[in-house]
């Protein structure tokens, strides 16, 4: 492991979701947390340059871009949709429709992980405060339940963790869960 690796992603085992005996809410939140921990695991032990590396051309994705993107996704779905906060994206682009979260040439990994961890903590608090999975909210003329939001977030992380698998393998050969 290089000497300049960053301490933002702890190398600890992921918490396995319950296989039986848990209710639906506990199961959904555990699966989402497992996906979050998978992303952290895929980033563990890398340098800032490795996290910024766009390792699978022609894609411009990087592990750091995924962390920043998922921080924005957490912020959007939990704070804006579920909680109605109306926040703007943290990382702004001057190009309409562009994802500034993936523009990581000068991005600070410590800042990105700090923001991501804070957004995940805020998301967990909002989910814990909701009465039930059947809690619904209106956002942009659509109705969403907490159940839908949690399921969507699991899908979002799982898809991007697949990207993270390819990126990590190209960066240093690390494979597997």
PyMOL commands that place a pseudoatom at each C-alpha (Angstrom):
pseudoatom trace, name=CA, resn=UNK, resi=1, chain=A, elem=C, hetatm=0, pos=[0.000, 0.000, 0.000]
pseudoatom trace, name=CA, resn=UNK, resi=2, chain=A, elem=C, hetatm=0, pos=[1.458, 3.414, -0.909]
pseudoatom trace, name=CA, resn=UNK, resi=3, chain=A, elem=C, hetatm=0, pos=[2.564, 5.664, 1.948]
pseudoatom trace, name=CA, resn=UNK, resi=4, chain=A, elem=C, hetatm=0, pos=[0.315, 8.518, 0.806]
pseudoatom trace, name=CA, resn=UNK, resi=5, chain=A, elem=C, hetatm=0, pos=[-2.975, 6.623, 0.986]
pseudoatom trace, name=CA, resn=UNK, resi=6, chain=A, elem=C, hetatm=0, pos=[-5.852, 8.479, 2.519]
pseudoatom trace, name=CA, resn=UNK, resi=7, chain=A, elem=C, hetatm=0, pos=[-7.585, 7.585, 5.787]
pseudoatom trace, name=CA, resn=UNK, resi=8, chain=A, elem=C, hetatm=0, pos=[-11.117, 8.363, 4.564]
pseudoatom trace, name=CA, resn=UNK, resi=9, chain=A, elem=C, hetatm=0, pos=[-12.223, 4.812, 3.811]
pseudoatom trace, name=CA, resn=UNK, resi=10, chain=A, elem=C, hetatm=0, pos=[-11.782, 2.486, 6.788]
pseudoatom trace, name=CA, resn=UNK, resi=11, chain=A, elem=C, hetatm=0, pos=[-10.660, -1.030, 5.920]
pseudoatom trace, name=CA, resn=UNK, resi=12, chain=A, elem=C, hetatm=0, pos=[-13.249, -2.746, 8.082]
pseudoatom trace, name=CA, resn=UNK, resi=13, chain=A, elem=C, hetatm=0, pos=[-15.622, -5.525, 7.127]
pseudoatom trace, name=CA, resn=UNK, resi=14, chain=A, elem=C, hetatm=0, pos=[-18.998, -4.558, 5.772]
pseudoatom trace, name=CA, resn=UNK, resi=15, chain=A, elem=C, hetatm=0, pos=[-22.054, -5.227, 7.895]
pseudoatom trace, name=CA, resn=UNK, resi=16, chain=A, elem=C, hetatm=0, pos=[-24.035, -7.987, 6.234]
pseudoatom trace, name=CA, resn=UNK, resi=17, chain=A, elem=C, hetatm=0, pos=[-27.763, -7.302, 5.866]
pseudoatom trace, name=CA, resn=UNK, resi=18, chain=A, elem=C, hetatm=0, pos=[-29.970, -9.576, 7.971]
pseudoatom trace, name=CA, resn=UNK, resi=19, chain=A, elem=C, hetatm=0, pos=[-30.866, -12.819, 6.217]
pseudoatom trace, name=CA, resn=UNK, resi=20, chain=A, elem=C, hetatm=0, pos=[-33.984, -13.502, 8.288]
pseudoatom trace, name=CA, resn=UNK, resi=21, chain=A, elem=C, hetatm=0, pos=[-36.061, -12.106, 11.089]
pseudoatom trace, name=CA, resn=UNK, resi=22, chain=A, elem=C, hetatm=0, pos=[-35.790, -8.428, 10.188]
pseudoatom trace, name=CA, resn=UNK, resi=23, chain=A, elem=C, hetatm=0, pos=[-38.702, -6.312, 9.127]
pseudoatom trace, name=CA, resn=UNK, resi=24, chain=A, elem=C, hetatm=0, pos=[-38.866, -4.662, 5.731]
pseudoatom trace, name=CA, resn=UNK, resi=25, chain=A, elem=C, hetatm=0, pos=[-37.537, -1.319, 6.967]
pseudoatom trace, name=CA, resn=UNK, resi=26, chain=A, elem=C, hetatm=0, pos=[-34.575, -2.899, 8.751]
pseudoatom trace, name=CA, resn=UNK, resi=27, chain=A, elem=C, hetatm=0, pos=[-33.826, -4.979, 5.684]
pseudoatom trace, name=CA, resn=UNK, resi=28, chain=A, elem=C, hetatm=0, pos=[-33.955, -2.038, 3.254]
pseudoatom trace, name=CA, resn=UNK, resi=29, chain=A, elem=C, hetatm=0, pos=[-31.829, 0.228, 5.429]
pseudoatom trace, name=CA, resn=UNK, resi=30, chain=A, elem=C, hetatm=0, pos=[-29.289, -2.552, 6.035]
pseudoatom trace, name=CA, resn=UNK, resi=31, chain=A, elem=C, hetatm=0, pos=[-28.977, -3.252, 2.305]
pseudoatom trace, name=CA, resn=UNK, resi=32, chain=A, elem=C, hetatm=0, pos=[-28.476, 0.455, 1.598]
pseudoatom trace, name=CA, resn=UNK, resi=33, chain=A, elem=C, hetatm=0, pos=[-25.812, 0.690, 4.303]
pseudoatom trace, name=CA, resn=UNK, resi=34, chain=A, elem=C, hetatm=0, pos=[-24.105, -2.406, 2.878]
pseudoatom trace, name=CA, resn=UNK, resi=35, chain=A, elem=C, hetatm=0, pos=[-23.935, -0.705, -0.528]
pseudoatom trace, name=CA, resn=UNK, resi=36, chain=A, elem=C, hetatm=0, pos=[-22.466, 2.437, 1.076]
pseudoatom trace, name=CA, resn=UNK, resi=37, chain=A, elem=C, hetatm=0, pos=[-19.844, 0.317, 2.820]
pseudoatom trace, name=CA, resn=UNK, resi=38, chain=A, elem=C, hetatm=0, pos=[-19.061, -1.416, -0.482]
pseudoatom trace, name=CA, resn=UNK, resi=39, chain=A, elem=C, hetatm=0, pos=[-18.231, 1.921, -2.092]
pseudoatom trace, name=CA, resn=UNK, resi=40, chain=A, elem=C, hetatm=0, pos=[-15.964, 2.827, 0.836]
pseudoatom trace, name=CA, resn=UNK, resi=41, chain=A, elem=C, hetatm=0, pos=[-14.261, -0.563, 0.527]
pseudoatom trace, name=CA, resn=UNK, resi=42, chain=A, elem=C, hetatm=0, pos=[-13.632, -0.045, -3.191]
pseudoatom trace, name=CA, resn=UNK, resi=43, chain=A, elem=C, hetatm=0, pos=[-11.896, 3.263, -2.384]
pseudoatom trace, name=CA, resn=UNK, resi=44, chain=A, elem=C, hetatm=0, pos=[-9.893, 2.061, 0.611]
pseudoatom trace, name=CA, resn=UNK, resi=45, chain=A, elem=C, hetatm=0, pos=[-6.123, 2.251, 0.499]
pseudoatom trace, name=CA, resn=UNK, resi=46, chain=A, elem=C, hetatm=0, pos=[-5.807, 4.420, -2.610]
pseudoatom trace, name=CA, resn=UNK, resi=47, chain=A, elem=C, hetatm=0, pos=[-3.946, 7.680, -3.081]
pseudoatom trace, name=CA, resn=UNK, resi=48, chain=A, elem=C, hetatm=0, pos=[-5.646, 10.906, -4.115]
pseudoatom trace, name=CA, resn=UNK, resi=49, chain=A, elem=C, hetatm=0, pos=[-4.311, 10.462, -7.660]
pseudoatom trace, name=CA, resn=UNK, resi=50, chain=A, elem=C, hetatm=0, pos=[-5.612, 6.910, -7.842]
pseudoatom trace, name=CA, resn=UNK, resi=51, chain=A, elem=C, hetatm=0, pos=[-9.048, 8.039, -6.632]
pseudoatom trace, name=CA, resn=UNK, resi=52, chain=A, elem=C, hetatm=0, pos=[-9.090, 10.727, -9.340]
pseudoatom trace, name=CA, resn=UNK, resi=53, chain=A, elem=C, hetatm=0, pos=[-7.921, 8.355, -12.079]
pseudoatom trace, name=CA, resn=UNK, resi=54, chain=A, elem=C, hetatm=0, pos=[-10.291, 7.892, -15.018]
pseudoatom trace, name=CA, resn=UNK, resi=55, chain=A, elem=C, hetatm=0, pos=[-9.208, 4.300, -15.416]
pseudoatom trace, name=CA, resn=UNK, resi=56, chain=A, elem=C, hetatm=0, pos=[-11.751, 2.936, -17.907]
pseudoatom trace, name=CA, resn=UNK, resi=57, chain=A, elem=C, hetatm=0, pos=[-11.607, 5.052, -21.080]
pseudoatom trace, name=CA, resn=UNK, resi=58, chain=A, elem=C, hetatm=0, pos=[-13.539, 6.444, -22.792]
pseudoatom trace, name=CA, resn=UNK, resi=59, chain=A, elem=C, hetatm=0, pos=[-15.600, 6.865, -19.610]
pseudoatom trace, name=CA, resn=UNK, resi=60, chain=A, elem=C, hetatm=0, pos=[-14.705, 9.899, -17.533]
pseudoatom trace, name=CA, resn=UNK, resi=61, chain=A, elem=C, hetatm=0, pos=[-15.754, 8.163, -14.311]
pseudoatom trace, name=CA, resn=UNK, resi=62, chain=A, elem=C, hetatm=0, pos=[-13.386, 7.879, -11.394]
pseudoatom trace, name=CA, resn=UNK, resi=63, chain=A, elem=C, hetatm=0, pos=[-13.801, 6.478, -7.911]
pseudoatom trace, name=CA, resn=UNK, resi=64, chain=A, elem=C, hetatm=0, pos=[-13.653, 10.008, -6.508]
pseudoatom trace, name=CA, resn=UNK, resi=65, chain=A, elem=C, hetatm=0, pos=[-16.290, 11.105, -9.019]
pseudoatom trace, name=CA, resn=UNK, resi=66, chain=A, elem=C, hetatm=0, pos=[-18.523, 8.261, -7.846]
pseudoatom trace, name=CA, resn=UNK, resi=67, chain=A, elem=C, hetatm=0, pos=[-18.119, 9.319, -4.211]
pseudoatom trace, name=CA, resn=UNK, resi=68, chain=A, elem=C, hetatm=0, pos=[-19.008, 12.909, -5.078]
pseudoatom trace, name=CA, resn=UNK, resi=69, chain=A, elem=C, hetatm=0, pos=[-21.910, 11.779, -7.281]
pseudoatom trace, name=CA, resn=UNK, resi=70, chain=A, elem=C, hetatm=0, pos=[-23.355, 9.547, -4.578]
pseudoatom trace, name=CA, resn=UNK, resi=71, chain=A, elem=C, hetatm=0, pos=[-23.037, 12.367, -2.046]
pseudoatom trace, name=CA, resn=UNK, resi=72, chain=A, elem=C, hetatm=0, pos=[-25.178, 14.429, -4.429]
pseudoatom trace, name=CA, resn=UNK, resi=73, chain=A, elem=C, hetatm=0, pos=[-27.637, 11.549, -4.882]
pseudoatom trace, name=CA, resn=UNK, resi=74, chain=A, elem=C, hetatm=0, pos=[-27.981, 11.159, -1.096]
pseudoatom trace, name=CA, resn=UNK, resi=75, chain=A, elem=C, hetatm=0, pos=[-28.525, 14.916, -0.780]
pseudoatom trace, name=CA, resn=UNK, resi=76, chain=A, elem=C, hetatm=0, pos=[-31.039, 15.008, -3.601]
pseudoatom trace, name=CA, resn=UNK, resi=77, chain=A, elem=C, hetatm=0, pos=[-33.226, 12.048, -2.669]
pseudoatom trace, name=CA, resn=UNK, resi=78, chain=A, elem=C, hetatm=0, pos=[-33.223, 12.333, 1.090]
pseudoatom trace, name=CA, resn=UNK, resi=79, chain=A, elem=C, hetatm=0, pos=[-32.883, 16.049, 1.761]
pseudoatom trace, name=CA, resn=UNK, resi=80, chain=A, elem=C, hetatm=0, pos=[-34.616, 17.481, -1.295]
pseudoatom trace, name=CA, resn=UNK, resi=81, chain=A, elem=C, hetatm=0, pos=[-37.207, 14.852, -2.169]
pseudoatom trace, name=CA, resn=UNK, resi=82, chain=A, elem=C, hetatm=0, pos=[-37.971, 13.270, 1.212]
pseudoatom trace, name=CA, resn=UNK, resi=83, chain=A, elem=C, hetatm=0, pos=[-37.419, 16.338, 3.397]
pseudoatom trace, name=CA, resn=UNK, resi=84, chain=A, elem=C, hetatm=0, pos=[-38.316, 19.133, 0.931]
pseudoatom trace, name=CA, resn=UNK, resi=85, chain=A, elem=C, hetatm=0, pos=[-35.180, 21.187, 1.577]
pseudoatom trace, name=CA, resn=UNK, resi=86, chain=A, elem=C, hetatm=0, pos=[-34.714, 22.494, -1.973]
pseudoatom trace, name=CA, resn=UNK, resi=87, chain=A, elem=C, hetatm=0, pos=[-30.920, 22.473, -1.863]
pseudoatom trace, name=CA, resn=UNK, resi=88, chain=A, elem=C, hetatm=0, pos=[-28.751, 23.104, -4.906]
pseudoatom trace, name=CA, resn=UNK, resi=89, chain=A, elem=C, hetatm=0, pos=[-26.062, 20.644, -5.904]
pseudoatom trace, name=CA, resn=UNK, resi=90, chain=A, elem=C, hetatm=0, pos=[-22.879, 21.061, -3.896]
pseudoatom trace, name=CA, resn=UNK, resi=91, chain=A, elem=C, hetatm=0, pos=[-20.617, 20.817, -6.932]
pseudoatom trace, name=CA, resn=UNK, resi=92, chain=A, elem=C, hetatm=0, pos=[-21.827, 23.144, -9.669]
pseudoatom trace, name=CA, resn=UNK, resi=93, chain=A, elem=C, hetatm=0, pos=[-20.942, 23.156, -13.351]
pseudoatom trace, name=CA, resn=UNK, resi=94, chain=A, elem=C, hetatm=0, pos=[-21.155, 26.062, -15.747]
pseudoatom trace, name=CA, resn=UNK, resi=95, chain=A, elem=C, hetatm=0, pos=[-22.458, 23.627, -18.378]
pseudoatom trace, name=CA, resn=UNK, resi=96, chain=A, elem=C, hetatm=0, pos=[-26.198, 22.878, -18.245]
pseudoatom trace, name=CA, resn=UNK, resi=97, chain=A, elem=C, hetatm=0, pos=[-26.826, 19.163, -17.786]
pseudoatom trace, name=CA, resn=UNK, resi=98, chain=A, elem=C, hetatm=0, pos=[-23.206, 18.452, -16.868]
pseudoatom trace, name=CA, resn=UNK, resi=99, chain=A, elem=C, hetatm=0, pos=[-22.372, 16.537, -13.728]
pseudoatom trace, name=CA, resn=UNK, resi=100, chain=A, elem=C, hetatm=0, pos=[-19.763, 18.634, -11.911]
pseudoatom trace, name=CA, resn=UNK, resi=101, chain=A, elem=C, hetatm=0, pos=[-19.452, 15.898, -9.296]
pseudoatom trace, name=CA, resn=UNK, resi=102, chain=A, elem=C, hetatm=0, pos=[-17.514, 13.830, -11.871]
pseudoatom trace, name=CA, resn=UNK, resi=103, chain=A, elem=C, hetatm=0, pos=[-15.088, 16.683, -12.647]
pseudoatom trace, name=CA, resn=UNK, resi=104, chain=A, elem=C, hetatm=0, pos=[-12.370, 15.673, -10.202]
pseudoatom trace, name=CA, resn=UNK, resi=105, chain=A, elem=C, hetatm=0, pos=[-9.131, 17.013, -11.705]
pseudoatom trace, name=CA, resn=UNK, resi=106, chain=A, elem=C, hetatm=0, pos=[-8.614, 19.360, -8.742]
pseudoatom trace, name=CA, resn=UNK, resi=107, chain=A, elem=C, hetatm=0, pos=[-11.044, 17.736, -6.315]
pseudoatom trace, name=CA, resn=UNK, resi=108, chain=A, elem=C, hetatm=0, pos=[-10.030, 17.123, -2.718]
pseudoatom trace, name=CA, resn=UNK, resi=109, chain=A, elem=C, hetatm=0, pos=[-10.712, 13.495, -1.721]
pseudoatom trace, name=CA, resn=UNK, resi=110, chain=A, elem=C, hetatm=0, pos=[-10.855, 14.332, 1.994]
pseudoatom trace, name=CA, resn=UNK, resi=111, chain=A, elem=C, hetatm=0, pos=[-13.538, 16.943, 1.328]
pseudoatom trace, name=CA, resn=UNK, resi=112, chain=A, elem=C, hetatm=0, pos=[-15.497, 14.563, -0.915]
pseudoatom trace, name=CA, resn=UNK, resi=113, chain=A, elem=C, hetatm=0, pos=[-15.480, 11.773, 1.666]
pseudoatom trace, name=CA, resn=UNK, resi=114, chain=A, elem=C, hetatm=0, pos=[-16.366, 14.199, 4.461]
pseudoatom trace, name=CA, resn=UNK, resi=115, chain=A, elem=C, hetatm=0, pos=[-19.360, 15.460, 2.461]
pseudoatom trace, name=CA, resn=UNK, resi=116, chain=A, elem=C, hetatm=0, pos=[-20.414, 11.928, 1.494]
pseudoatom trace, name=CA, resn=UNK, resi=117, chain=A, elem=C, hetatm=0, pos=[-20.224, 10.663, 5.081]
pseudoatom trace, name=CA, resn=UNK, resi=118, chain=A, elem=C, hetatm=0, pos=[-22.178, 13.702, 6.329]
pseudoatom trace, name=CA, resn=UNK, resi=119, chain=A, elem=C, hetatm=0, pos=[-24.883, 13.241, 3.674]
pseudoatom trace, name=CA, resn=UNK, resi=120, chain=A, elem=C, hetatm=0, pos=[-25.171, 9.540, 4.518]
pseudoatom trace, name=CA, resn=UNK, resi=121, chain=A, elem=C, hetatm=0, pos=[-25.540, 10.381, 8.218]
pseudoatom trace, name=CA, resn=UNK, resi=122, chain=A, elem=C, hetatm=0, pos=[-28.209, 12.997, 7.427]
pseudoatom trace, name=CA, resn=UNK, resi=123, chain=A, elem=C, hetatm=0, pos=[-30.012, 10.491, 5.197]
pseudoatom trace, name=CA, resn=UNK, resi=124, chain=A, elem=C, hetatm=0, pos=[-30.028, 7.876, 7.967]
pseudoatom trace, name=CA, resn=UNK, resi=125, chain=A, elem=C, hetatm=0, pos=[-31.439, 10.434, 10.413]
pseudoatom trace, name=CA, resn=UNK, resi=126, chain=A, elem=C, hetatm=0, pos=[-34.227, 11.414, 8.004]
pseudoatom trace, name=CA, resn=UNK, resi=127, chain=A, elem=C, hetatm=0, pos=[-35.144, 7.773, 7.404]
pseudoatom trace, name=CA, resn=UNK, resi=128, chain=A, elem=C, hetatm=0, pos=[-35.133, 7.071, 11.141]
pseudoatom trace, name=CA, resn=UNK, resi=129, chain=A, elem=C, hetatm=0, pos=[-37.439, 10.073, 11.706]
pseudoatom trace, name=CA, resn=UNK, resi=130, chain=A, elem=C, hetatm=0, pos=[-40.012, 8.945, 9.124]
pseudoatom trace, name=CA, resn=UNK, resi=131, chain=A, elem=C, hetatm=0, pos=[-43.123, 7.273, 10.507]
pseudoatom trace, name=CA, resn=UNK, resi=132, chain=A, elem=C, hetatm=0, pos=[-43.146, 4.359, 8.080]
pseudoatom trace, name=CA, resn=UNK, resi=133, chain=A, elem=C, hetatm=0, pos=[-42.071, 3.095, 4.689]
pseudoatom trace, name=CA, resn=UNK, resi=134, chain=A, elem=C, hetatm=0, pos=[-45.490, 4.227, 3.484]
pseudoatom trace, name=CA, resn=UNK, resi=135, chain=A, elem=C, hetatm=0, pos=[-44.653, 7.874, 4.228]
pseudoatom trace, name=CA, resn=UNK, resi=136, chain=A, elem=C, hetatm=0, pos=[-45.155, 9.760, 0.964]
pseudoatom trace, name=CA, resn=UNK, resi=137, chain=A, elem=C, hetatm=0, pos=[-43.946, 13.081, -0.364]
pseudoatom trace, name=CA, resn=UNK, resi=138, chain=A, elem=C, hetatm=0, pos=[-44.738, 15.131, -3.461]
pseudoatom trace, name=CA, resn=UNK, resi=139, chain=A, elem=C, hetatm=0, pos=[-41.787, 16.269, -5.535]
pseudoatom trace, name=CA, resn=UNK, resi=140, chain=A, elem=C, hetatm=0, pos=[-42.043, 17.821, -8.998]
pseudoatom trace, name=CA, resn=UNK, resi=141, chain=A, elem=C, hetatm=0, pos=[-45.571, 16.539, -9.552]
pseudoatom trace, name=CA, resn=UNK, resi=142, chain=A, elem=C, hetatm=0, pos=[-44.689, 12.978, -8.530]
pseudoatom trace, name=CA, resn=UNK, resi=143, chain=A, elem=C, hetatm=0, pos=[-45.478, 11.084, -5.352]
pseudoatom trace, name=CA, resn=UNK, resi=144, chain=A, elem=C, hetatm=0, pos=[-42.717, 9.015, -3.750]
pseudoatom trace, name=CA, resn=UNK, resi=145, chain=A, elem=C, hetatm=0, pos=[-42.858, 6.708, -0.743]
pseudoatom trace, name=CA, resn=UNK, resi=146, chain=A, elem=C, hetatm=0, pos=[-39.936, 6.200, 1.593]
pseudoatom trace, name=CA, resn=UNK, resi=147, chain=A, elem=C, hetatm=0, pos=[-39.985, 2.566, 0.429]
pseudoatom trace, name=CA, resn=UNK, resi=148, chain=A, elem=C, hetatm=0, pos=[-39.451, 3.708, -3.166]
pseudoatom trace, name=CA, resn=UNK, resi=149, chain=A, elem=C, hetatm=0, pos=[-36.639, 6.082, -2.187]
pseudoatom trace, name=CA, resn=UNK, resi=150, chain=A, elem=C, hetatm=0, pos=[-34.768, 3.408, -0.226]
pseudoatom trace, name=CA, resn=UNK, resi=151, chain=A, elem=C, hetatm=0, pos=[-35.188, 0.866, -3.017]
pseudoatom trace, name=CA, resn=UNK, resi=152, chain=A, elem=C, hetatm=0, pos=[-34.068, 3.403, -5.611]
pseudoatom trace, name=CA, resn=UNK, resi=153, chain=A, elem=C, hetatm=0, pos=[-31.000, 4.268, -3.532]
pseudoatom trace, name=CA, resn=UNK, resi=154, chain=A, elem=C, hetatm=0, pos=[-30.025, 0.592, -3.224]
pseudoatom trace, name=CA, resn=UNK, resi=155, chain=A, elem=C, hetatm=0, pos=[-30.275, 0.329, -7.020]
pseudoatom trace, name=CA, resn=UNK, resi=156, chain=A, elem=C, hetatm=0, pos=[-28.277, 3.532, -7.513]
pseudoatom trace, name=CA, resn=UNK, resi=157, chain=A, elem=C, hetatm=0, pos=[-25.434, 2.356, -5.289]
pseudoatom trace, name=CA, resn=UNK, resi=158, chain=A, elem=C, hetatm=0, pos=[-25.439, -1.183, -6.700]
pseudoatom trace, name=CA, resn=UNK, resi=159, chain=A, elem=C, hetatm=0, pos=[-25.122, 0.144, -10.257]
pseudoatom trace, name=CA, resn=UNK, resi=160, chain=A, elem=C, hetatm=0, pos=[-22.308, 2.511, -9.360]
pseudoatom trace, name=CA, resn=UNK, resi=161, chain=A, elem=C, hetatm=0, pos=[-20.558, -0.112, -7.246]
pseudoatom trace, name=CA, resn=UNK, resi=162, chain=A, elem=C, hetatm=0, pos=[-20.382, -2.174, -10.436]
pseudoatom trace, name=CA, resn=UNK, resi=163, chain=A, elem=C, hetatm=0, pos=[-18.586, 0.759, -12.036]
pseudoatom trace, name=CA, resn=UNK, resi=164, chain=A, elem=C, hetatm=0, pos=[-16.334, 0.952, -8.976]
pseudoatom trace, name=CA, resn=UNK, resi=165, chain=A, elem=C, hetatm=0, pos=[-15.399, -2.725, -9.441]
pseudoatom trace, name=CA, resn=UNK, resi=166, chain=A, elem=C, hetatm=0, pos=[-14.072, -2.033, -12.947]
pseudoatom trace, name=CA, resn=UNK, resi=167, chain=A, elem=C, hetatm=0, pos=[-12.311, 1.167, -11.925]
pseudoatom trace, name=CA, resn=UNK, resi=168, chain=A, elem=C, hetatm=0, pos=[-10.564, -0.433, -8.950]
pseudoatom trace, name=CA, resn=UNK, resi=169, chain=A, elem=C, hetatm=0, pos=[-9.442, -3.428, -10.975]
pseudoatom trace, name=CA, resn=UNK, resi=170, chain=A, elem=C, hetatm=0, pos=[-7.908, -1.161, -13.622]
pseudoatom trace, name=CA, resn=UNK, resi=171, chain=A, elem=C, hetatm=0, pos=[-6.215, 1.027, -11.001]
pseudoatom trace, name=CA, resn=UNK, resi=172, chain=A, elem=C, hetatm=0, pos=[-4.410, -1.651, -8.983]
pseudoatom trace, name=CA, resn=UNK, resi=173, chain=A, elem=C, hetatm=0, pos=[-5.754, -5.062, -9.941]
pseudoatom trace, name=CA, resn=UNK, resi=174, chain=A, elem=C, hetatm=0, pos=[-7.895, -5.457, -6.814]
pseudoatom trace, name=CA, resn=UNK, resi=175, chain=A, elem=C, hetatm=0, pos=[-10.954, -7.581, -7.514]
pseudoatom trace, name=CA, resn=UNK, resi=176, chain=A, elem=C, hetatm=0, pos=[-13.772, -9.199, -5.609]
pseudoatom trace, name=CA, resn=UNK, resi=177, chain=A, elem=C, hetatm=0, pos=[-16.231, -8.064, -3.054]
for i in range(1, 177): cmd.bond("trace and resi %d" % i, "trace and resi %d" % (i + 1))
show_as sticks, trace
zoom trace
